[in-house]
Amino acid sequence: MDTPKNPGNYMQYLSLGGEIAAALAVPIFLGYWLDSFFESSPWLLLVGCLVGVINIFILIFKLNDRLNKQ
């Protein structure tokens, strides 16, 4: 495992962490906000959680395809 210490490699993993956090947090916060707007708690929050988990799986499959091409 002799890989050079390239800052680009670290940025790739840092951006992946940001993508995963955003893919989960944005639908959850949107569902929470819509629940408070429509007073339908907790249904839209649960839908947001489900959408966030689906987003994470999609990101994982895209990452798998990208790594297999390299």
mmCIF file of the N, C-alpha and C atoms, coordinates in Angstrom:
data_MODEL
# 
_entry.id   MODEL 
# 
loop_
_atom_site.group_PDB 
_atom_site.id 
_atom_site.type_symbol 
_atom_site.label_atom_id 
_atom_site.label_alt_id 
_atom_site.label_comp_id 
_atom_site.label_asym_id 
_atom_site.label_entity_id 
_atom_site.label_seq_id 
_atom_site.pdbx_PDB_ins_code 
_atom_site.Cartn_x 
_atom_site.Cartn_y 
_atom_site.Cartn_z 
_atom_site.occupancy 
_atom_site.B_iso_or_equiv 
_atom_site.pdbx_formal_charge 
_atom_site.auth_seq_id 
_atom_site.auth_comp_id 
_atom_site.auth_asym_id 
_atom_site.auth_atom_id 
_atom_site.pdbx_PDB_model_num 
ATOM 1   N N  . MET A 1 1  ? 0.823   -1.184 0.000   1.00 0.00 ? 1  MET A N  1 
ATOM 2   C CA . MET A 1 1  ? 0.000   0.000  0.000   1.00 0.00 ? 1  MET A CA 1 
ATOM 3   C C  . MET A 1 1  ? 0.861   1.239  0.000   1.00 0.00 ? 1  MET A C  1 
ATOM 4   N N  . ASP A 1 2  ? 1.562   1.445  -1.053  1.00 0.00 ? 2  ASP A N  1 
ATOM 5   C CA . ASP A 1 2  ? 2.435   2.604  -1.167  1.00 0.00 ? 2  ASP A CA 1 
ATOM 6   C C  . ASP A 1 2  ? 1.753   3.667  -2.015  1.00 0.00 ? 2  ASP A C  1 
ATOM 7   N N  . THR A 1 3  ? 0.828   4.410  -1.431  1.00 0.00 ? 3  THR A N  1 
ATOM 8   C CA . THR A 1 3  ? 0.156   5.469  -2.168  1.00 0.00 ? 3  THR A CA 1 
ATOM 9   C C  . THR A 1 3  ? 0.702   6.811  -1.724  1.00 0.00 ? 3  THR A C  1 
ATOM 10  N N  . PRO A 1 4  ? 0.888   7.723  -2.665  1.00 0.00 ? 4  PRO A N  1 
ATOM 11  C CA . PRO A 1 4  ? 1.401   9.038  -2.297  1.00 0.00 ? 4  PRO A CA 1 
ATOM 12  C C  . PRO A 1 4  ? 0.355   9.836  -1.533  1.00 0.00 ? 4  PRO A C  1 
ATOM 13  N N  . LYS A 1 5  ? 0.824   10.742 -0.686  1.00 0.00 ? 5  LYS A N  1 
ATOM 14  C CA . LYS A 1 5  ? -0.069  11.594 0.104   1.00 0.00 ? 5  LYS A CA 1 
ATOM 15  C C  . LYS A 1 5  ? -0.510  12.769 -0.758  1.00 0.00 ? 5  LYS A C  1 
ATOM 16  N N  . ASN A 1 6  ? -1.564  12.568 -1.495  1.00 0.00 ? 6  ASN A N  1 
ATOM 17  C CA . ASN A 1 6  ? -2.084  13.581 -2.395  1.00 0.00 ? 6  ASN A CA 1 
ATOM 18  C C  . ASN A 1 6  ? -3.277  14.263 -1.735  1.00 0.00 ? 6  ASN A C  1 
ATOM 19  N N  . PRO A 1 7  ? -3.283  15.593 -1.613  1.00 0.00 ? 7  PRO A N  1 
ATOM 20  C CA . PRO A 1 7  ? -4.427  16.279 -1.000  1.00 0.00 ? 7  PRO A CA 1 
ATOM 21  C C  . PRO A 1 7  ? -5.727  16.061 -1.762  1.00 0.00 ? 7  PRO A C  1 
ATOM 22  N N  . GLY A 1 8  ? -5.635  15.764 -3.044  1.00 0.00 ? 8  GLY A N  1 
ATOM 23  C CA . GLY A 1 8  ? -6.841  15.492 -3.825  1.00 0.00 ? 8  GLY A CA 1 
ATOM 24  C C  . GLY A 1 8  ? -7.574  14.254 -3.336  1.00 0.00 ? 8  GLY A C  1 
ATOM 25  N N  . ASN A 1 9  ? -6.820  13.256 -2.867  1.00 0.00 ? 9  ASN A N  1 
ATOM 26  C CA . ASN A 1 9  ? -7.450  12.051 -2.328  1.00 0.00 ? 9  ASN A CA 1 
ATOM 27  C C  . ASN A 1 9  ? -8.249  12.366 -1.079  1.00 0.00 ? 9  ASN A C  1 
ATOM 28  N N  . TYR A 1 10 ? -7.698  13.213 -0.219  1.00 0.00 ? 10 TYR A N  1 
ATOM 29  C CA . TYR A 1 10 ? -8.399  13.575 1.009   1.00 0.00 ? 10 TYR A CA 1 
ATOM 30  C C  . TYR A 1 10 ? -9.649  14.388 0.703   1.00 0.00 ? 10 TYR A C  1 
ATOM 31  N N  . MET A 1 11 ? -9.559  15.269 -0.272  1.00 0.00 ? 11 MET A N  1 
ATOM 32  C CA . MET A 1 11 ? -10.713 16.086 -0.635  1.00 0.00 ? 11 MET A CA 1 
ATOM 33  C C  . MET A 1 11 ? -11.830 15.233 -1.220  1.00 0.00 ? 11 MET A C  1 
ATOM 34  N N  . GLN A 1 12 ? -11.456 14.170 -1.922  1.00 0.00 ? 12 GLN A N  1 
ATOM 35  C CA . GLN A 1 12 ? -12.466 13.276 -2.493  1.00 0.00 ? 12 GLN A CA 1 
ATOM 36  C C  . GLN A 1 12 ? -13.278 12.614 -1.377  1.00 0.00 ? 12 GLN A C  1 
ATOM 37  N N  . TYR A 1 13 ? -12.598 12.149 -0.336  1.00 0.00 ? 13 TYR A N  1 
ATOM 38  C CA . TYR A 1 13 ? -13.303 11.509 0.763   1.00 0.00 ? 13 TYR A CA 1 
ATOM 39  C C  . TYR A 1 13 ? -14.061 12.518 1.619   1.00 0.00 ? 13 TYR A C  1 
ATOM 40  N N  . LEU A 1 14 ? -13.516 13.720 1.768   1.00 0.00 ? 14 LEU A N  1 
ATOM 41  C CA . LEU A 1 14 ? -14.202 14.759 2.515   1.00 0.00 ? 14 LEU A CA 1 
ATOM 42  C C  . LEU A 1 14 ? -15.484 15.179 1.806   1.00 0.00 ? 14 LEU A C  1 
ATOM 43  N N  . SER A 1 15 ? -15.428 15.295 0.489   1.00 0.00 ? 15 SER A N  1 
ATOM 44  C CA . SER A 1 15 ? -16.636 15.656 -0.252  1.00 0.00 ? 15 SER A CA 1 
ATOM 45  C C  . SER A 1 15 ? -17.663 14.529 -0.204  1.00 0.00 ? 15 SER A C  1 
ATOM 46  N N  . LEU A 1 16 ? -17.207 13.299 -0.166  1.00 0.00 ? 16 LEU A N  1 
ATOM 47  C CA . LEU A 1 16 ? -18.132 12.168 -0.042  1.00 0.00 ? 16 LEU A CA 1 
ATOM 48  C C  . LEU A 1 16 ? -18.865 12.228 1.288   1.00 0.00 ? 16 LEU A C  1 
ATOM 49  N N  . GLY A 1 17 ? -18.163 12.567 2.356   1.00 0.00 ? 17 GLY A N  1 
ATOM 50  C CA . GLY A 1 17 ? -18.817 12.715 3.648   1.00 0.00 ? 17 GLY A CA 1 
ATOM 51  C C  . GLY A 1 17 ? -19.842 13.830 3.642   1.00 0.00 ? 17 GLY A C  1 
ATOM 52  N N  . GLY A 1 18 ? -19.527 14.921 2.978   1.00 0.00 ? 18 GLY A N  1 
ATOM 53  C CA . GLY A 1 18 ? -20.477 16.025 2.865   1.00 0.00 ? 18 GLY A CA 1 
ATOM 54  C C  . GLY A 1 18 ? -21.703 15.631 2.058   1.00 0.00 ? 18 GLY A C  1 
ATOM 55  N N  . GLU A 1 19 ? -21.493 14.877 0.987   1.00 0.00 ? 19 GLU A N  1 
ATOM 56  C CA . GLU A 1 19 ? -22.622 14.404 0.171   1.00 0.00 ? 19 GLU A CA 1 
ATOM 57  C C  . GLU A 1 19 ? -23.539 13.498 0.981   1.00 0.00 ? 19 GLU A C  1 
ATOM 58  N N  . ILE A 1 20 ? -22.960 12.599 1.750   1.00 0.00 ? 20 ILE A N  1 
ATOM 59  C CA . ILE A 1 20 ? -23.774 11.678 2.554   1.00 0.00 ? 20 ILE A CA 1 
ATOM 60  C C  . ILE A 1 20 ? -24.548 12.442 3.618   1.00 0.00 ? 20 ILE A C  1 
ATOM 61  N N  . ALA A 1 21 ? -23.881 13.398 4.271   1.00 0.00 ? 21 ALA A N  1 
ATOM 62  C CA . ALA A 1 21 ? -24.561 14.186 5.300   1.00 0.00 ? 21 ALA A CA 1 
ATOM 63  C C  . ALA A 1 21 ? -25.704 15.001 4.701   1.00 0.00 ? 21 ALA A C  1 
ATOM 64  N N  . ALA A 1 22 ? -25.470 15.612 3.549   1.00 0.00 ? 22 ALA A N  1 
ATOM 65  C CA . ALA A 1 22 ? -26.518 16.415 2.916   1.00 0.00 ? 22 ALA A CA 1 
ATOM 66  C C  . ALA A 1 22 ? -27.659 15.544 2.401   1.00 0.00 ? 22 ALA A C  1 
ATOM 67  N N  . ALA A 1 23 ? -27.318 14.367 1.862   1.00 0.00 ? 23 ALA A N  1 
ATOM 68  C CA . ALA A 1 23 ? -28.347 13.478 1.323   1.00 0.00 ? 23 ALA A CA 1 
ATOM 69  C C  . ALA A 1 23 ? -29.284 12.991 2.412   1.00 0.00 ? 23 ALA A C  1 
ATOM 70  N N  . LEU A 1 24 ? -28.815 12.925 3.632   1.00 0.00 ? 24 LEU A N  1 
ATOM 71  C CA . LEU A 1 24 ? -29.660 12.500 4.735   1.00 0.00 ? 24 LEU A CA 1 
ATOM 72  C C  . LEU A 1 24 ? -30.320 13.689 5.431   1.00 0.00 ? 24 LEU A C  1 
ATOM 73  N N  . ALA A 1 25 ? -29.587 14.770 5.635   1.00 0.00 ? 25 ALA A N  1 
ATOM 74  C CA . ALA A 1 25 ? -30.087 15.887 6.437   1.00 0.00 ? 25 ALA A CA 1 
ATOM 75  C C  . ALA A 1 25 ? -31.135 16.723 5.708   1.00 0.00 ? 25 ALA A C  1 
ATOM 76  N N  . VAL A 1 26 ? -30.950 16.976 4.427   1.00 0.00 ? 26 VAL A N  1 
ATOM 77  C CA . VAL A 1 26 ? -31.875 17.853 3.701   1.00 0.00 ? 26 VAL A CA 1 
ATOM 78  C C  . VAL A 1 26 ? -33.296 17.286 3.675   1.00 0.00 ? 26 VAL A C  1 
ATOM 79  N N  . PRO A 1 27 ? -33.525 16.024 3.301   1.00 0.00 ? 27 PRO A N  1 
ATOM 80  C CA . PRO A 1 27 ? -34.907 15.521 3.319   1.00 0.00 ? 27 PRO A CA 1 
ATOM 81  C C  . PRO A 1 27 ? -35.508 15.468 4.727   1.00 0.00 ? 27 PRO A C  1 
ATOM 82  N N  . ILE A 1 28 ? -34.682 15.194 5.733   1.00 0.00 ? 28 ILE A N  1 
ATOM 83  C CA . ILE A 1 28 ? -35.207 15.146 7.099   1.00 0.00 ? 28 ILE A CA 1 
ATOM 84  C C  . ILE A 1 28 ? -35.654 16.534 7.547   1.00 0.00 ? 28 ILE A C  1 
ATOM 85  N N  . PHE A 1 29 ? -34.816 17.541 7.332   1.00 0.00 ? 29 PHE A N  1 
ATOM 86  C CA . PHE A 1 29 ? -35.195 18.898 7.724   1.00 0.00 ? 29 PHE A CA 1 
ATOM 87  C C  . PHE A 1 29 ? -36.370 19.415 6.903   1.00 0.00 ? 29 PHE A C  1 
ATOM 88  N N  . LEU A 1 30 ? -36.419 19.059 5.627   1.00 0.00 ? 30 LEU A N  1 
ATOM 89  C CA . LEU A 1 30 ? -37.552 19.455 4.800   1.00 0.00 ? 30 LEU A CA 1 
ATOM 90  C C  . LEU A 1 30 ? -38.838 18.800 5.296   1.00 0.00 ? 30 LEU A C  1 
ATOM 91  N N  . GLY A 1 31 ? -38.768 17.516 5.646   1.00 0.00 ? 31 GLY A N  1 
ATOM 92  C CA . GLY A 1 31 ? -39.942 16.835 6.196   1.00 0.00 ? 31 GLY A CA 1 
ATOM 93  C C  . GLY A 1 31 ? -40.377 17.431 7.520   1.00 0.00 ? 31 GLY A C  1 
ATOM 94  N N  . TYR A 1 32 ? -39.414 17.801 8.359   1.00 0.00 ? 32 TYR A N  1 
ATOM 95  C CA . TYR A 1 32 ? -39.738 18.441 9.645   1.00 0.00 ? 32 TYR A CA 1 
ATOM 96  C C  . TYR A 1 32 ? -40.422 19.782 9.425   1.00 0.00 ? 32 TYR A C  1 
ATOM 97  N N  . TRP A 1 33 ? -39.889 20.575 8.488   1.00 0.00 ? 33 TRP A N  1 
ATOM 98  C CA . TRP A 1 33 ? -40.465 21.885 8.209   1.00 0.00 ? 33 TRP A CA 1 
ATOM 99  C C  . TRP A 1 33 ? -41.870 21.740 7.628   1.00 0.00 ? 33 TRP A C  1 
ATOM 100 N N  . LEU A 1 34 ? -42.055 20.798 6.697   1.00 0.00 ? 34 LEU A N  1 
ATOM 101 C CA . LEU A 1 34 ? -43.375 20.591 6.108   1.00 0.00 ? 34 LEU A CA 1 
ATOM 102 C C  . LEU A 1 34 ? -44.366 20.076 7.144   1.00 0.00 ? 34 LEU A C  1 
ATOM 103 N N  . ASP A 1 35 ? -43.908 19.254 8.084   1.00 0.00 ? 35 ASP A N  1 
ATOM 104 C CA . ASP A 1 35 ? -44.780 18.800 9.167   1.00 0.00 ? 35 ASP A CA 1 
ATOM 105 C C  . ASP A 1 35 ? -45.259 19.970 10.014  1.00 0.00 ? 35 ASP A C  1 
ATOM 106 N N  . SER A 1 36 ? -44.361 20.886 10.322  1.00 0.00 ? 36 SER A N  1 
ATOM 107 C CA . SER A 1 36 ? -44.774 22.032 11.127  1.00 0.00 ? 36 SER A CA 1 
ATOM 108 C C  . SER A 1 36 ? -45.682 22.960 10.322  1.00 0.00 ? 36 SER A C  1 
ATOM 109 N N  . PHE A 1 37 ? -45.498 23.037 9.009   1.00 0.00 ? 37 PHE A N  1 
ATOM 110 C CA . PHE A 1 37 ? -46.323 23.900 8.167   1.00 0.00 ? 37 PHE A CA 1 
ATOM 111 C C  . PHE A 1 37 ? -47.721 23.319 7.993   1.00 0.00 ? 37 PHE A C  1 
ATOM 112 N N  . PHE A 1 38 ? -47.810 22.020 7.712   1.00 0.00 ? 38 PHE A N  1 
ATOM 113 C CA . PHE A 1 38 ? -49.099 21.376 7.476   1.00 0.00 ? 38 PHE A CA 1 
ATOM 114 C C  . PHE A 1 38 ? -49.710 20.757 8.732   1.00 0.00 ? 38 PHE A C  1 
ATOM 115 N N  . GLU A 1 39 ? -48.985 20.791 9.839   1.00 0.00 ? 39 GLU A N  1 
ATOM 116 C CA . GLU A 1 39 ? -49.423 20.200 11.111  1.00 0.00 ? 39 GLU A CA 1 
ATOM 117 C C  . GLU A 1 39 ? -49.807 18.731 10.934  1.00 0.00 ? 39 GLU A C  1 
ATOM 118 N N  . SER A 1 40 ? -48.922 17.987 10.305  1.00 0.00 ? 40 SER A N  1 
ATOM 119 C CA . SER A 1 40 ? -49.180 16.568 10.037  1.00 0.00 ? 40 SER A CA 1 
ATOM 120 C C  . SER A 1 40 ? -48.142 15.677 10.696  1.00 0.00 ? 40 SER A C  1 
ATOM 121 N N  . SER A 1 41 ? -47.614 16.132 11.820  1.00 0.00 ? 41 SER A N  1 
ATOM 122 C CA . SER A 1 41 ? -46.522 15.437 12.495  1.00 0.00 ? 41 SER A CA 1 
ATOM 123 C C  . SER A 1 41 ? -46.889 14.006 12.830  1.00 0.00 ? 41 SER A C  1 
ATOM 124 N N  . PRO A 1 42 ? -46.060 13.065 12.686  1.00 0.00 ? 42 PRO A N  1 
ATOM 125 C CA . PRO A 1 42 ? -44.679 12.953 12.222  1.00 0.00 ? 42 PRO A CA 1 
ATOM 126 C C  . PRO A 1 42 ? -44.567 12.381 10.822  1.00 0.00 ? 42 PRO A C  1 
ATOM 127 N N  . TRP A 1 43 ? -45.622 12.401 10.036  1.00 0.00 ? 43 TRP A N  1 
ATOM 128 C CA . TRP A 1 43 ? -45.643 11.639 8.787   1.00 0.00 ? 43 TRP A CA 1 
ATOM 129 C C  . TRP A 1 43 ? -44.655 12.142 7.752   1.00 0.00 ? 43 TRP A C  1 
ATOM 130 N N  . LEU A 1 44 ? -44.586 13.432 7.541   1.00 0.00 ? 44 LEU A N  1 
ATOM 131 C CA . LEU A 1 44 ? -43.656 13.939 6.531   1.00 0.00 ? 44 LEU A CA 1 
ATOM 132 C C  . LEU A 1 44 ? -42.209 13.835 6.995   1.00 0.00 ? 44 LEU A C  1 
ATOM 133 N N  . LEU A 1 45 ? -41.993 13.882 8.299   1.00 0.00 ? 45 LEU A N  1 
ATOM 134 C CA . LEU A 1 45 ? -40.649 13.645 8.832   1.00 0.00 ? 45 LEU A CA 1 
ATOM 135 C C  . LEU A 1 45 ? -40.216 12.210 8.554   1.00 0.00 ? 45 LEU A C  1 
ATOM 136 N N  . LEU A 1 46 ? -41.117 11.268 8.726   1.00 0.00 ? 46 LEU A N  1 
ATOM 137 C CA . LEU A 1 46 ? -40.793 9.870  8.427   1.00 0.00 ? 46 LEU A CA 1 
ATOM 138 C C  . LEU A 1 46 ? -40.542 9.661  6.936   1.00 0.00 ? 46 LEU A C  1 
ATOM 139 N N  . VAL A 1 47 ? -41.310 10.336 6.100   1.00 0.00 ? 47 VAL A N  1 
ATOM 140 C CA . VAL A 1 47 ? -41.077 10.252 4.656   1.00 0.00 ? 47 VAL A CA 1 
ATOM 141 C C  . VAL A 1 47 ? -39.712 10.844 4.323   1.00 0.00 ? 47 VAL A C  1 
ATOM 142 N N  . GLY A 1 48 ? -39.349 11.952 4.976   1.00 0.00 ? 48 GLY A N  1 
ATOM 143 C CA . GLY A 1 48 ? -38.037 12.543 4.773   1.00 0.00 ? 48 GLY A CA 1 
ATOM 144 C C  . GLY A 1 48 ? -36.917 11.603 5.182   1.00 0.00 ? 48 GLY A C  1 
ATOM 145 N N  . CYS A 1 49 ? -37.103 10.890 6.289   1.00 0.00 ? 49 CYS A N  1 
ATOM 146 C CA . CYS A 1 49 ? -36.101 9.900  6.720   1.00 0.00 ? 49 CYS A CA 1 
ATOM 147 C C  . CYS A 1 49 ? -35.954 8.794  5.682   1.00 0.00 ? 49 CYS A C  1 
ATOM 148 N N  . LEU A 1 50 ? -37.065 8.327  5.167   1.00 0.00 ? 50 LEU A N  1 
ATOM 149 C CA . LEU A 1 50 ? -37.031 7.265  4.156   1.00 0.00 ? 50 LEU A CA 1 
ATOM 150 C C  . LEU A 1 50 ? -36.341 7.752  2.883   1.00 0.00 ? 50 LEU A C  1 
ATOM 151 N N  . VAL A 1 51 ? -36.657 8.957  2.455   1.00 0.00 ? 51 VAL A N  1 
ATOM 152 C CA . VAL A 1 51 ? -36.014 9.515  1.260   1.00 0.00 ? 51 VAL A CA 1 
ATOM 153 C C  . VAL A 1 51 ? -34.517 9.692  1.495   1.00 0.00 ? 51 VAL A C  1 
ATOM 154 N N  . GLY A 1 52 ? -34.137 10.125 2.693   1.00 0.00 ? 52 GLY A N  1 
ATOM 155 C CA . GLY A 1 52 ? -32.721 10.285 3.010   1.00 0.00 ? 52 GLY A CA 1 
ATOM 156 C C  . GLY A 1 52 ? -31.968 8.969  2.966   1.00 0.00 ? 52 GLY A C  1 
ATOM 157 N N  . VAL A 1 53 ? -32.563 7.913  3.491   1.00 0.00 ? 53 VAL A N  1 
ATOM 158 C CA . VAL A 1 53 ? -31.908 6.594  3.459   1.00 0.00 ? 53 VAL A CA 1 
ATOM 159 C C  . VAL A 1 53 ? -31.790 6.087  2.024   1.00 0.00 ? 53 VAL A C  1 
ATOM 160 N N  . ILE A 1 54 ? -32.814 6.314  1.223   1.00 0.00 ? 54 ILE A N  1 
ATOM 161 C CA . ILE A 1 54 ? -32.758 5.917  -0.186  1.00 0.00 ? 54 ILE A CA 1 
ATOM 162 C C  . ILE A 1 54 ? -31.663 6.694  -0.905  1.00 0.00 ? 54 ILE A C  1 
ATOM 163 N N  . ASN A 1 55 ? -31.542 8.002  -0.593  1.00 0.00 ? 55 ASN A N  1 
ATOM 164 C CA . ASN A 1 55 ? -30.468 8.809  -1.187  1.00 0.00 ? 55 ASN A CA 1 
ATOM 165 C C  . ASN A 1 55 ? -29.089 8.255  -0.845  1.00 0.00 ? 55 ASN A C  1 
ATOM 166 N N  . ILE A 1 56 ? -28.912 7.827  0.389   1.00 0.00 ? 56 ILE A N  1 
ATOM 167 C CA . ILE A 1 56 ? -27.616 7.273  0.792   1.00 0.00 ? 56 ILE A CA 1 
ATOM 168 C C  . ILE A 1 56 ? -27.310 5.987  0.026   1.00 0.00 ? 56 ILE A C  1 
ATOM 169 N N  . PHE A 1 57 ? -28.309 5.123  -0.148  1.00 0.00 ? 57 PHE A N  1 
ATOM 170 C CA . PHE A 1 57 ? -28.079 3.899  -0.921  1.00 0.00 ? 57 PHE A CA 1 
ATOM 171 C C  . PHE A 1 57 ? -27.723 4.220  -2.366  1.00 0.00 ? 57 PHE A C  1 
ATOM 172 N N  . ILE A 1 58 ? -28.384 5.219  -2.950  1.00 0.00 ? 58 ILE A N  1 
ATOM 173 C CA . ILE A 1 58 ? -28.064 5.616  -4.321  1.00 0.00 ? 58 ILE A CA 1 
ATOM 174 C C  . ILE A 1 58 ? -26.630 6.120  -4.394  1.00 0.00 ? 58 ILE A C  1 
ATOM 175 N N  . LEU A 1 59 ? -26.209 6.930  -3.412  1.00 0.00 ? 59 LEU A N  1 
ATOM 176 C CA . LEU A 1 59 ? -24.825 7.412  -3.390  1.00 0.00 ? 59 LEU A CA 1 
ATOM 177 C C  . LEU A 1 59 ? -23.832 6.270  -3.261  1.00 0.00 ? 59 LEU A C  1 
ATOM 178 N N  . ILE A 1 60 ? -24.148 5.284  -2.447  1.00 0.00 ? 60 ILE A N  1 
ATOM 179 C CA . ILE A 1 60 ? -23.256 4.142  -2.273  1.00 0.00 ? 60 ILE A CA 1 
ATOM 180 C C  . ILE A 1 60 ? -23.120 3.357  -3.578  1.00 0.00 ? 60 ILE A C  1 
ATOM 181 N N  . PHE A 1 61 ? -24.236 3.148  -4.286  1.00 0.00 ? 61 PHE A N  1 
ATOM 182 C CA . PHE A 1 61 ? -24.162 2.421  -5.558  1.00 0.00 ? 61 PHE A CA 1 
ATOM 183 C C  . PHE A 1 61 ? -23.385 3.209  -6.598  1.00 0.00 ? 61 PHE A C  1 
ATOM 184 N N  . LYS A 1 62 ? -23.551 4.544  -6.639  1.00 0.00 ? 62 LYS A N  1 
ATOM 185 C CA . LYS A 1 62 ? -22.780 5.360  -7.572  1.00 0.00 ? 62 LYS A CA 1 
ATOM 186 C C  . LYS A 1 62 ? -21.293 5.321  -7.228  1.00 0.00 ? 62 LYS A C  1 
ATOM 187 N N  . LEU A 1 63 ? -20.967 5.352  -5.933  1.00 0.00 ? 63 LEU A N  1 
ATOM 188 C CA . LEU A 1 63 ? -19.575 5.262  -5.520  1.00 0.00 ? 63 LEU A CA 1 
ATOM 189 C C  . LEU A 1 63 ? -18.983 3.922  -5.895  1.00 0.00 ? 63 LEU A C  1 
ATOM 190 N N  . ASN A 1 64 ? -19.749 2.864  -5.740  1.00 0.00 ? 64 ASN A N  1 
ATOM 191 C CA . ASN A 1 64 ? -19.292 1.538  -6.117  1.00 0.00 ? 64 ASN A CA 1 
ATOM 192 C C  . ASN A 1 64 ? -18.987 1.470  -7.614  1.00 0.00 ? 64 ASN A C  1 
ATOM 193 N N  . ASP A 1 65 ? -19.870 2.028  -8.430  1.00 0.00 ? 65 ASP A N  1 
ATOM 194 C CA . ASP A 1 65 ? -19.614 2.044  -9.869  1.00 0.00 ? 65 ASP A CA 1 
ATOM 195 C C  . ASP A 1 65 ? -18.371 2.860  -10.216 1.00 0.00 ? 65 ASP A C  1 
ATOM 196 N N  . ARG A 1 66 ? -18.210 4.009  -9.550  1.00 0.00 ? 66 ARG A N  1 
ATOM 197 C CA . ARG A 1 66 ? -17.058 4.862  -9.817  1.00 0.00 ? 66 ARG A CA 1 
ATOM 198 C C  . ARG A 1 66 ? -15.755 4.177  -9.417  1.00 0.00 ? 66 ARG A C  1 
ATOM 199 N N  . LEU A 1 67 ? -15.744 3.484  -8.289  1.00 0.00 ? 67 LEU A N  1 
ATOM 200 C CA . LEU A 1 67 ? -14.529 2.809  -7.838  1.00 0.00 ? 67 LEU A CA 1 
ATOM 201 C C  . LEU A 1 67 ? -14.215 1.579  -8.683  1.00 0.00 ? 67 LEU A C  1 
ATOM 202 N N  . ASN A 1 68 ? -15.240 0.907  -9.187  1.00 0.00 ? 68 ASN A N  1 
ATOM 203 C CA . ASN A 1 68 ? -14.995 -0.250 -10.044 1.00 0.00 ? 68 ASN A CA 1 
ATOM 204 C C  . ASN A 1 68 ? -14.439 0.146  -11.404 1.00 0.00 ? 68 ASN A C  1 
ATOM 205 N N  . LYS A 1 69 ? -14.744 1.360  -11.863 1.00 0.00 ? 69 LYS A N  1 
ATOM 206 C CA . LYS A 1 69 ? -14.201 1.828  -13.132 1.00 0.00 ? 69 LYS A CA 1 
ATOM 207 C C  . LYS A 1 69 ? -12.734 2.170  -13.012 1.00 0.00 ? 69 LYS A C  1 
ATOM 208 N N  . GLN A 1 70 ? -12.292 2.557  -11.820 1.00 0.00 ? 70 GLN A N  1 
ATOM 209 C CA . GLN A 1 70 ? -10.878 2.900  -11.616 1.00 0.00 ? 70 GLN A CA 1 
ATOM 210 C C  . GLN A 1 70 ? -10.105 1.677  -11.456 1.00 0.00 ? 70 GLN A C  1 
# 
